[in-house]
Amino acid sequence: MKKSLLKFVSVVVVIASFSFTTLAQSFEGIIEFKKETTTDTTNYIYYVKGDQVRIDEIGYNSNKVEGSFLVDMETKTMKSLNHERKLYMDQGNASAPILKGSYVFKKGTNVKNLQGFKCTENIVTNNEEKTIITYWLADGKFNFFEKLLRQLNRKDKSSVYFLQIPVTKGLFPMLSIQTDLTGKEVSRLEVTKITKKEIEVSKFEIPKGYNKFEK
């Protein structure tokens, strides 16, 4: 009886340890950030749960969710939501961006504390595009982010340059600043709030009453 009890306790400990390790492996929660250029500001929210990400775009003037993007990185599928018209549409995978010029990576020595994370400086320069982007990267087991960018295949410089960093697994840019070669700022992406919490599965589902838009 005693041996059986000890065996049971050992199994429970192993299961608990495995569960804790699994939960600690990747971030789940909400990331709010804004993109600022010389002419515009746009707010976004990421909802992250495993291989699923929902991206909400918040209207600067309306302060409401104007559109959403549902990404499933396991099935490699994507859907967009139009909340005003209550429509959804399947999105095909975009072609990979064409790289121009030579990207030079430099690991900076500076450190910032942003949103409670220790962030290290990482700099990517492309002289042909006359662009420098400085990323302040946090290691918070953000395993979804690199996979997300590779699936979205975005053409914006912030995404393209990030993928030129040699090691990005688990990292997330709490702040990225794009400048020209003289140091003049062109745009920045900045996390304004980050919340670790369990996200309900319904966040990644098509809302009731939405119809599929057919081209």
Protein Blocks (a to p, Z undefined) as FASTA:
>chain_A
ZZmmmmmmmmmmmmmmmmmmmmmmpccdddddddddfkbccddddddehjaccdddddfk
lopafbdcdddfklopacdddfklopadddddddddddehjddddddfbdcdeehiacdd
dddddfklopacddddddehiaklmmmmmmnopabfklmmmmmpfblghiacfbdcdddf
kopafbdcddfbdcdddddfklmpccehiacddZZ
